[in-house]
Amino acid sequence: MAALLVPSLVLIGVHASIEDPSISPTPPMGFNDWSRFECAINQTLFVETTDAMLSRGFLAAGYNRINIDDCWPAHERLPNGSLTWNETLFPNGLPWLANYVHSKGFHFGIYEDAGNATCGGYPGTLGHEQLDAETFENWGIDYLKLDGCNVFPSTEQRYQDIYGEWHQVLTALQHPLIFSESAPAYFAGTRNNTAWYEVMDWVPLYGELARHSTDIAVYDYYGNDSAKYWDSVMTNYGFEVLLARYQQPGYYNDPDFIIPDWPWLTLDEHKSHFALWASFSAPLIISAWVPGLADDVVEFLTNTDIIAIDQDALTLQATLVSSDENFDVLTKNLANGDRLLTVLNKGDNTNTTSVTAARIGLVGDGPYTAKDLWTGESSAFTSEMKTTLSTHATGIYRISGVNATIPTGMIFNTANKRCMTAHQNAHVTFTQCDASDAQVWLVSAQGGISPLSAPSMCLAQSSGGVALGSCSGSSATWTYHVTGNLINNASGQCLQERNQHAKAATCGVELDQQVFALPSGVDVIRGNVV
C-alpha cells in the first residue's frame, strides 16, 4: 500500500522548500501587475506603484514584494543567449528597477515560462534554465513566477522534469529565489483530477507556492457583467478548498491575485476576497492600480488583524466546517491557541446563521471571546455565536479563551463535492452538502472519525463495508494521506465513494472516488523524500 501511495521523488544534493521553510516562513505578500494591466506595463508603472505601496502603508503592513509579470522581455535573446528586457518599456533596465525597488525597502520578483515561449509569446526558459537563473540573480531578483505555457508534450511527467530541474538550479544559487510554480494550473478543471493531484504531490517539494488552478478574471474581461467577476473569485475559492492537505510551513497553495479595484465587485465582495484568502494563509499579491485605490480599500487591505491571520506561524489553511446554499463556515487553529472562524454568505440576500462552539471544534463550555476582525469589537459567547451578513459578505472572527480544540468539519469527495453524511441507521452516504450535524465530523488524535450528530459512534470498516459502529479497535481508526486517501488502519484499504455510499477498496493512485478533504488540523502523512 505505502509503495503505491507515497510519491517517490529523488532529490539528490538539494533540499526541498518544505525542508527549509526559512526561505518563505509565511505566505508572500506584495504586488503583481498582470490581472490589472496584462501587457500594458512600463518602468513608470513600477516606479509609481513602488512609491504608492510605501506611502500608503502597504510595506508597513507586510506587502514587501514588487513582482513583474509577462511581456517584460525583448522578443529575442542576446547573442550570448541571455534574456534581456524591452528597452522601450524599461529604458533604465531591470537591474536599475531592481535597485530602485530595493532602495524603497521591497524585494523584486520576475516572471518567466517553463516552455519554449511565455504565454505572451516572449522567449521561454526551456534549455536556458541555469543561464536564466544566474541572470536573474545578477539583476537582483529574488522571486521567480514560472508559468507553464508551451510545454510539449504537456504531460505531468514533462512538467515534473522541467520544474524539478528549476528547483535544483534555484537551490544551488547563493541566495535561492522564492519559486512560484504554475504547473498545477495546467491540469486543473478536467473531468479526472488524478493528474492534477499528481502535480500537486511534487510542487511542495520544489517551490514555495503554486498557482493551482484558473487565472482570476483580468480587468474588464467580462465587460459590465458584474456577476462573472464574483464567479471568478468563487471559482478559485472552490479550487482552494480542495487542497488544504498540501499546505505546510514553507509551501502555500496560491488561488491567484487579490483584485481590489475592479469596479464590477461590491465593497463587501472585495472584502470577502481578501478575508477568504487570508483565512487560507494564501499569498496576498495585489494586482491593482495602487496609487488610485480608494481609502476604504487601502484600509481593509492593510487590516493588521486579518493580515495576522494570513501570516500566522502555523500557516494552516482554513477548511470547511459546513456548507449549504447560503453559508460556508471555515475554521483553523492559530499559533497562540486561538481559533479562527470565517463565515461567507454566498446568498443573494442578507442572511443570518448561528455557529455552535462544538461545530468549530471548541472543547469545553467557554465562555469564549470573539473579536470581529473588521470592526475590532469583541463579544462573549458560550455555546453558539450568531452572525448576520449582507450578500456576499464575509465575517471573520478570532476566538480566544480556547482551552482545547479537535479537528472538526466536513469530509467531502473533492471530485463531486458531496459530503459524507451519517444516518440514524448507522449507514454512511455521500449527499449534497446541507450543513447538518450529520455532515460535521470530529477527528480524534487516534484517528477516530465521529459525526457531530452521534459523537459516541465512529466510522468503521467491517466485512459488511463502512458504517458507524463502535469506536474500539483499529478498524475504527483511519490515517489521512497527503494524496487525499483516508486509509483504514486495520485493513489498509481506502475509503471510497461508490454510488453515493461509503465503501472500502484497494487504494488506487489518487482516484476521484478515493480523494477526500478533511478538517484542518488532522495529521497528514506526507510522502518520503530520499
N, C-alpha and C positions, 0 to 999 in steps of 0.2 A: 504493500500500500504506500509506504513512505517513498519508495523509489519512483512510484507513479506520480505522486503529488508534489514532491519538493523540486523546485526549479534547480537544475544542475548547471549553474553558471560558474565557469572557472575564470577567475580574475588573477592573473599571475603578475606579481610585483606592483600591484596598485591596490588602493583601498577604496571601497565603496563609500559613497557620500554618507550613507546611514551609519557607517563605521566611524565617520569623523563629522559629527553634527556641528562642530565648531565652524565649518565652512559657512553654514547658514543655520544658526541655532533656532531661529524663528522665521516665519514666512517673510519673504522680501516685500518691501513697500516702496512705492515710487510712482514714476510717470512713464508712459509709453505713448507714442504718437498715433499708432495705427488706427484704432477704431474711430478716432475723431478726424484724422487728416488723411489717412491712407498714404498715397504718394505725394501729396501736396505739402512737402516738407522742405525746409532750408535751414541754414545756420541761424538766421534771426529767430525762427520759431523756438529753437532750443535755448538760445540765449535768453529770450524773453520768458520762456517757461521756467528756466532755472531761477531767474531773478524773482519771478512771482511765487514759485514754490518756497523760496526763502522768506520773502517779505510778508507773505500771507499765512505763515505759521506752519506750513507743511513739513519743513525739515525739522522743526522743533517737535512736531507730533510723531516723527519717526519715518516719514517718507523721504528716504535718503538716496534714492536711485533715479537717475535720468537715463532712460533707455531709448535708443533709436531703433526703428523697425525697418521694413523693407524699403527699397528704392534709393538707398544712400550710395550704392557703388557706381563707379563708371561701368559702362557696358563691356569693357574689355579689361583684362588683367594687364599689368605692366610686362615689359619684355622678360623680366626675371621670374614671371609667374605670380607675382604678388597682387593681391587685391589693392585697389585704390578707390578714392571717393570721387564723386561727381564734383568737379571743381567749380562749376557754375552754381550749384546749390550750396557748396561748402567752400567758399573761396579761401578761407584761412586753414582749411584742412581739419580732419578729425582729431589728430593729436592736439591741435590748438584748442578744439572744442572740449576735448577731454580735460585739458589743463584748466580751462575756464570753469567747467563743471566742478572739478576738484577744488578749485580756489574758493568756491562758494560752499564747500562742505559736503558735496554729493559724490556718489560713485557714478561711473559711466558704463552703460551696457550697450550691446550691439546685437544686430540680427544677421543671421545667415541661414543657409539651407543645406541639408544633408545631401541633396541630389545634384544633378548637373546644372540646375538653374534655380534661382529663387522663385517664389510664386509670382513675383512681378516681372520675371524674365531676365534678371541680372545674374552675373556669374555665381554659380553654386560652389560648394566647397569640396565636392567629391574628387578624390585624388590629390587634394591640396591640404589635407587636414593639419599636418604638422606645420607647414608654412603659414597657414592662416592663423593658427593658434599663436604662433610666435609673433606674427604681425600684430594681432590684437593686443597681446601682452606689451609689445613695444609702444603701441599707441596709448597705453594707459587704461585699457578696458579690463573690467573685472567681472563681466556678466555676459553670457552668450545665450541668446534665444536661437535654437537651431530648429528650423522648420523642416517639413518633410515632403515638399513638392518635388516632383520629377525624380523620384527614386524608382529604379527599374532593376529587376522585377519588384513589384510592390508587395512583397511577401513579408510576413512577420520576421522571418529569419534574416532577410536582407536588411531590414531596419535595425535589427539587433546587432548585426555585424558592423554597420556604419556607426551607430550610436555608441557601441562598445569601443570602437576604435577612438572615437572622440573622447570618451571617458578616459582612456589611457593617456591620450595626448594631453588633455587638460590637467590630469592629475600629476603629470610629470613636470608641469610648469613650476617655476619658483614660487609663484603666487597663483594657486589654482583658481580658475574662474568659476563663479556660480554658473551651473549648467541647467538651462531651461529646455526641456525636451518636448517636442511637438508630435513625436511618433504616435502616441495613442490616438490622437485625433483622427488619424487616417484609417482607423479600424472601428471607430465608434458608430453607433446608429445603424448597424447592419442587422439582418434577420437572425444572425447567430453571433453571440457575444464571445465565443471561445477565443478567437484570435485577438480580440480587444483585451481580454483578460491576460492572455499570454504576453502581450506587450506590457501591460501593467505590472506583471510579475517582475520584469527586469528594470524598468525605468527607475525605481527607487535605489537600485544598485549602481546606477550610472550617473545620476544627477540629483539636484536639489529640489526640482519641481518639474511637473509635466502637465502640459496642456492636454487634457484627457478627452476633449470632445469638440463640438462645433464651435466656430467663432461666434462671439456675441455680435449682435447686429451692429454694423458700422453706421456712422452718422448719415441720416437721410436715406438709408437703404430702402425703407418701405414708404417713403414719402410721408403723407399725413395719416397713415393708417396706424394710429396710436396703439391699438391692441397688439399689433405684431411685435412692437418693441418690448412690451411687458412679456409677451410669449417667449421672446428670445431669452430674456433673463430667466424665466421659469424653465425653459428647456435646459439651460446649462446647470441650473439648480437641480433639475431632475437627474442629470448625469452624475452630479457630485454626490448625491445621497447614496449612490450605488457602490461607492469606492472607499468608504471610511477605513476599511481594514488595511489599506495600503499605507496610510499616513502614519508617520512616527518622527521623532526629532531628527532633523536633517533632511527630510523629504516631505513635500507638500503637494497635495492634489490642487491643480490650478483650473478653476472654472472660467478663466479669462478675465478681461479688464472690467474695472468699475467705470461706468459711463454717466457721470453726474450732470452733464449739461445737455442731455437730449431733451428738447422741449416737448417731445411726444409722451414723456413719462411724467406722472404727477410727483409732487414732492414726497408723498408717502411711498410711492413706488421706488424713487431714488433711495430713500432712507432704508427701505426693505432690502434692496440690493446690497447696500453697504452692511447692514446688520447681519444678513444671512451669510455673506462672505466672511465677515469677522467671526461669526459663530462656528464656521468651518475651520478657523485658523488657516484660511486660504491666503495666497498672495494678494495684497491690496495694491494693485497697479492701476492708477488713474489714467484714463485716456480722455482728455478734455482740453479745451482752451482755458488754461488755468488763470491767466490774467483777467478773463472775463467772467469767472464764476461768481454767482450771486453770493452775498454774505451768508445767507442761511444755508447754502450748500457747503461753503467752507466750514461753517460751524459744525455741521454734522460729520463731515469728513475728518475733522480734527478732534472729534469727541474722544477724550483720553480714556474714559471708562470703557468705551466699546473697542478702541484700539488695544487696550489691555487684554480684552478677551481674545482678540486675534493673536496677540503676541504672548499669550500665556505660555509659561515654560514647558507645560506638558504637551503643547501643540496638538491636543486631541481634536479630532473633527467631531462636531456635534452630530448626533444621529437622531432618527425619528423615534419619538415616543409613540405617536399616534398620527393618523391621517384620515380625514374624511372629506366630504365635499367642500367644506368651508375652511377648516383649520388644519395646519400642520404644526405639531408641537415637537420641539427638539431639545436635547439636553446633553450636557457633558460635565465632567469634573474639571475643576480648576486647581492650580498648583497649591494654593493656600488652604485648600479644603472646602472652598465654596463650590456651589453648583450653579451652572448656567441653565436658564430657562428661556427659550426663544419660541414665540408664538406668531405664526404667519396666518393672516386672514386672506385666504385665496378667493373668497367670495366677492360678489359684485355689490354687496351691501354691507353696512355696518353690522357687525355680529358680536355676540358675547359668548364666552366659554369659561368654564371652570376647570382647573387642573389640580388634581389632588397631589399631596405630598408623596403618596405611595407611587403614583404614576411616574414621577420623575426620579424615583429611586432613593428617596429620602427615608432613612431608617430611624424610627423614634417618633416621639409625639410633638416635637417642636417645643416652644414656638420658634418660628423662623422669621428672618427679616428679608424682604425682597426689595432690592434697590432698582428702581426704574432707571435704566442707563440713558434714556432720552432726557428725562427731567432732573435726574439726580435725587428724586424724592424716594424715601423708604417707607415701607409699611410692614406691619407684622401679620402673620397668618399661622394657623396651626395645621388643620387637616387639608384645606384646599385654598386655592387662590383664583379669584375671578378677574377677567380682563375683558375690556370692550375695545374693539379695534375697528377703524374705518376700513373701507375696501382697499385691499392690497397693502395694508399697513402691517408692520411687524413690531410686536412688543419684545423687548429684550431686558432680562432681569438677572441680577446677580443675587443668588440666595446664600445668605450667611446664617450662622447658628447651626450648621450641619454637624451632627455627631458622627454619622456614617452613611455610606451610600452603597447601593447594589446596582450593577448594570441592569437597566430596565428599559423596555421599549419594544418596538415592532421587530419581528423576524419575517422577512419577506423575500420572495423569489425575485432576483434582480432582473430576470428576463421579462416577466409579465407583471411584476409589482403586486402580485396577490399576497395577502397577509396570511400567515399561519394563524389558525383560529381554533380554539378549544371549544368542545361541545359537551353538554351535560352527560351524554352517554359515553364520555371518555374518548370519543373519536376526535381526530385532528385532521382538519382540511385546510385548503388554501382558498380564500374567498376575497371578494372585493373589500378593500380596507374601509372600515366604518368607525374606527376609534373606540370600539367597545373594550371592556376589560378582558374579554376573551382573546383579544389580539395584542395585549400588552404582556410581555414575558419578562420574568425575573431570572437572571442567570447567576447562579451561586459560584463562589470561588472554586468549588469542587466540580463544576460543570453540570450541575443540575439545572433544568430549564422548566420553570413553572409558570402557568398563566396567572395573572392577577385575579381572574375570576375563580380560581381554585388553587391557591398557593401551596396547599399541602400535597398536591399531586405533581408528578414530574413526567416530562416527555421520556418515554421508554421504548426500547425495542424488544420484541418478543417474537416467538415463532409465528404469531399472528400478524406481525407487522409493526407499525409505530402508532402508539396511542398514549393517553395519560394513564399512569399507574403509580405504583409505589416508588418512593424516592430512594430506596435502598438498592445497593448493588451497582456494578459498573454498567449494566445495561441501561441505567437511568442517568448516566453521565455522558457528556459529549465534549469533544475538542474541536475548536474552531481554527481553521487553517486560513492563511493569507489568500489562498486560492478561492475562498468563499465556501469551501466544503465544511459541513458540520458532520463530524465523524463520531460514530458510536464507540465508546471505549471498550465495550465487551466484544463486539463483532468486527470492528474495523470497517464496517460499511458506512456509506454516506447517506444522510437524509436526502430524499428525493421527492419532488412533487410529480405525481403521476395522475392525470385526470382529476386534478384538484385535491387528491388525497395524499397524506403523508405516508411515504414508504421508506424502506431502506434497501440499498442496492450496492453492488460493487462500484467503487469510486472510479469515475472516469476523469478525463482531463478537462476540467472547467466546463462541464456540460451545462447548458442553460437550465436544465431541470434540477441541477445539484448545486447551484451557486446562490448563496443567501446572504443578506445583510443582517447583522446582529447589532444589539445596542452598544453604544460607546462604553469603553471600559472592560469589555470582555477580552480576556487574554487571547492573543493571536499567535499561533505557531507559524513562524516565518521560515523561508527556505534557507538551506545551508549555503554559505559562500566558501568555497575551497580556495 
